Amino acid sequence: MTTAIIGLTTSFARGQQSLDYRYVQAVLAAGGMPVILPIVMHRAQAEVLAARVDGLIIPGGPAIMEGLIGAIPEDLAHVDPLRQKSDRLWLRACRRHELPVLGICYGMQLISAVAGGTIYGDVERDVALATSHSDERGAKDHKVAIKATSRLAGILGTTSLPVNTHHVQAIAEPGHGYMATAHAPDGIIEAIEDEHGALMGVQFHPERMGMRGLPLFEDLIRRAQNHSGADKTSTRRGECSAVDRRP
């Protein structure tokens, strides 16, 4: 079977891109081939590589800046505007190519925000009875309750999963076309997916969960392999001329 090529966006700070190696390890362990995507500023640039990869992962990162309910707290860094623009370009380009997408933590929040969802700037502050979800604030691992009819439950083979917790922000209302499929004990949204399960997001970090998190990457690889078997020749010919060069 053709090896699926998975594009990964990266963190971006002080002019440097970086990526936790655990994302790379997870993709390799699931049978895929990870490719680090550059920061891009134009739609046509994203289209070139989107036509050559078979799936997309948007990993964790700093604060989402749009659709906010409440201000960003002082202990949470703002996302660099260049990363924010680049991630949106990659997401939209991969959606145009109908690629499977997995958003992790910041990545899930970005997917929702692009679709018009809202985000708590600080879930611990902005939601009554919410517990801390940031390990840096003393939060501990907890279980999530997964909707039994969701694709996520089918992938994991369970409706209850112990997960890590490394976030300050959280989705208040999922973006248009997405539904919440997992919740923390305090009711905070821990996963979303679209009606077809093509785009999924999880608030926790499966790349840090060993075998418990691996099925999410394996599912992405399986779906990406189906895409990689398609003929991309027509997409690759004249692709830059087929799209405008506006951001």
N, C-alpha and C positions, 0 to 999 in steps of 0.2 A: 504494500500500500504506500502511496505517495506520502512523504513526510510533510506535515503541515508546517508552514512558516508563520510564526506568530510575532507580530509587531508589538513592541512595548514602548510606551512613552516613558519619560523620565522626569525626575526632579530637575529644577533649574534654579540656581542661585549664584549670584556674583559672577555671572557669565559662564558658569560651568554646568554641564549636564551630569547627573549621577543616578545610579540605580542600585538598589539593594540586590546583591547577588542571589538572594533566596528566590526572587522571582524567576531568574534565569534557571536556577536549579529545579524549580517546580515545573517549568515548561519542559525541560529536558527529561525529567523523571516521568512526565506524562506522555512522552514520545514525540514531542514537537521540537521545532528548531527555532529558538528565540532570535529575533533581530531587533537591535536597538534603533528606535526611530529618532531622527534629528528634530530639533526645534525648527519649525517651518513658519513662514509668515504669509504664504499665499496658497490659495486653493489648488492651483495647478501643481505646486510642489507636493502637496499631500496626495494628489491624485496619482502621481507617478508611482509611488511606493504602494499605495492602497491597491493598485492593480496587480501587485506582485506578492502581497502577503495574503494569508488565508484566514487570519483572525487577528483580533486586537485585544490587548490588555492595557487598561489605564490604571496604574498602581496608586498607592497612597501618596499623600502630599499635604501641603499647608491648607489654609482656610479658603473655602469657596467664597467668592465675593458678590455673587448675585442671588437674588431671591431671598435676601436675608430677613429673618425675624430676630431682632436684637443685634447689638453691636458685636464685633469681633473682640474677644477678651485679650488682655495684654499678653497672656502666656501662649498665644497661638499666632504663628507667623502668617503674614499675608502671602498668597500665591503671587509669584512674579507675573506681571501682565503678559510677558512673552510666552511663558508656559501656558497660561490660561488661553491665550489665542491659539497657540499651536495645538493644544489638546482638543480644542473645539474643532479645529480644521481636520485633525486626524479622525475624530469621532464622526464627523459629517461625511468625510470621504469614504470611510469604511462602511458607513450605513448605505451610501449610494451604491457601493459594490456588494451590498447584502452580506457582509461578513459577520460572523458571530463575534460578540463583544462581551468582555468581562470587566466590570469596574470594581475596584477594590478600595474601600474606605473613601478617600477623596474622589476616586474614580467613579464610585457609585453616586456620590453626591453631584458630581459634574454631569453625569448622564441625566439625572433627574432635573437639575437646574437648567440644562440646555432645552429640556422639554417643558419648561415653565414651572417646575416644582419650587417649593419653598424650603428654606434651611434655617434651623435654629442656630444663631451665632454662637451660643453657649448653652447646650442642652441642660446642663446642671443648673444653670441660672434661670433659663427661660421656660422650663417645664416644671410645673408643680409636682412634687413627689418623685421626680427623676433622680436617680442615683448618679454618681460620677461614672463616666465611661472612659476616662483617661487614666491609663496606668501611671502616668506621671503625677496624677493627683491622688493616687492611692487606690484606684479601681482594681478589682480582681476579676479573673475569668468568670464567666457566667454561662448559663444555658440559654439558648434561644428556642422559641416555639415556632415551628415551621408549618405553614399551611399545607394540609395533607394533599390537596389537589394540585399543588404547585410543581413546576418543573424542578425546583430546588429539592423538594422532598424526594422526587424520583431519582435525582442524581445521587443524593446522599443516602438514600434508603432508610430515612428516619424522619420523624417529626420533632425531634429534640436533639440538640447538639451543643456540647460545651465549646465555647469559643473564647478567644482573647478579646481584649477591648483596648483600643488605642486612639479614641477620638474624643474631641471636644464638641464639634458640630454634629448635627444629626438632621435627617430629612424630617420636615414637618408634614408636608403633603407631597406625594410623588408627582412627578411631571405627567403631562398628558400622555395617555397610552400605557402607563405603568401601574402596577399594583404592588402593594406591600405583601411580601410572602413570608416574612419572619419577624418576630418581635422579641425584645429583651423582656425580662420579668417586669420591668417598670413600664412596659408598653412602647418603648422607643423602637422605631423601625430599624431592622437589622438586615433586610434584603428586599430587593425589588426585581421585577422582571416584566417584560412586555408580554402581550397576550400570546405570542408565538414562542416565547422563551429564547428568542435570538439574541436579545440584549439582556444581560443579567448584571446585578450589582449586589455586593455584600459589604456590610459595614465592618466586619471583622477581617483579619488577615490570614487567609488560608495558606499562604506561602510559608507561614511560621507554625503551621499546625501538623506537619508531618503527614502521616497516612490519613488523618481525619480530614485534611484539607485537599489532598491530592485528587479526589473525584471531581472537584470543580474544574481543575485543569485538564483532567482526562476527558471530561465532557466537552470542553472547549476544543480540544484537539480533535475529537471525533467529528464534531460539526465542521471544523475547519478542513478536515480531510475530505469531507464531501464537497466542499468548495474547491479544494485544490485539484480535484479530478475534473473540474469543468475546463473547457477550452477558453483560455484567456487571450488568445491571439488577437481577436478583434478589439479587445480592450486596450492592448498594448500598442497597437498601431495608431499613431497620430494622436495619442491621448492628450498631449499638451494642447494641441490645436482644438481638441473637442471641448475644452473647458476654458472659461475666461480666466484672466490672471488677477482678478480682484480678490482681496482677502476674504 
